[in-house]
Amino acid sequence: MATKFRSLDDLPLVLRVEDLMPVLDIGRNTAYELIRSGQIRSVRVGRKLRIPKQAVEDFLAGKPK
């Protein structure tokens, strides 16, 4: 699956789970598990999950939540 983001600078301020999957080259279940376990911080807006860009950067840098 090709991603439209070439670098972390290209990421939008807030990502959907569907945007996170190709960035990390993971599947949907793994993405939701990372969120559910707290390894990647997320925000619930109504019924939708949104992942702040900073949360992705922190996860990749190995920073604790």
C-alpha positions as CSV (number, residue, x, y, z in Angstrom):
1,M,0.0,0.0,0.0
2,A,1.6,3.3,-1.1
3,T,1.4,6.2,1.3
4,K,0.9,9.8,0.3
5,F,3.2,11.0,3.0
6,R,6.9,11.2,2.2
7,S,8.2,12.4,5.6
8,L,7.0,13.2,9.1
9,D,6.8,16.9,8.0
10,D,4.2,15.9,5.4
11,L,1.8,14.4,8.0
12,P,-1.3,16.4,8.8
13,L,-1.7,17.7,12.4
14,V,-4.2,14.9,13.1
15,L,-4.4,11.5,11.5
16,R,-7.1,8.9,11.1
17,V,-6.3,5.2,11.9
18,E,-6.4,4.7,8.1
19,D,-3.6,7.3,7.7
20,L,-1.5,5.7,10.5
21,M,-1.5,2.3,8.9
22,P,0.6,3.0,5.9
23,V,2.9,5.4,7.8
24,L,3.9,2.6,10.2
25,D,3.4,-0.2,7.6
26,I,1.0,-2.0,9.9
27,G,-2.5,-3.4,9.6
28,R,-5.8,-2.1,11.0
29,N,-5.8,-4.6,14.0
30,T,-2.2,-3.6,15.0
31,A,-3.0,0.1,14.7
32,Y,-6.1,-0.3,17.0
33,E,-4.0,-2.4,19.4
34,L,-1.3,0.3,19.7
35,I,-4.0,2.8,20.5
36,R,-5.9,0.6,22.8
37,S,-2.7,-0.3,24.8
38,G,-1.8,3.3,25.1
39,Q,1.5,3.0,23.1
40,I,0.1,5.6,20.7
41,R,-1.9,8.4,22.2
42,S,-5.3,9.2,20.6
43,V,-8.2,11.6,21.0
44,R,-11.8,10.6,20.6
45,V,-13.9,13.1,18.6
46,G,-17.5,11.9,18.9
47,R,-17.2,8.3,17.7
48,K,-14.1,8.8,15.8
49,L,-10.5,8.3,16.8
50,R,-7.8,10.8,15.9
51,I,-4.1,10.5,16.4
52,P,-2.1,13.7,16.9
53,K,1.0,14.0,14.7
54,Q,3.0,14.5,17.9
55,A,1.8,11.1,19.2
56,V,3.2,9.4,16.1
57,E,6.5,11.2,16.5
58,D,6.7,10.3,20.2
59,F,6.0,6.6,19.4
60,L,8.7,6.5,16.7
61,A,11.2,8.2,19.0
62,G,10.4,5.7,21.8
63,K,9.1,8.3,24.2
64,P,6.8,7.0,26.9
65,K,3.2,8.3,26.8
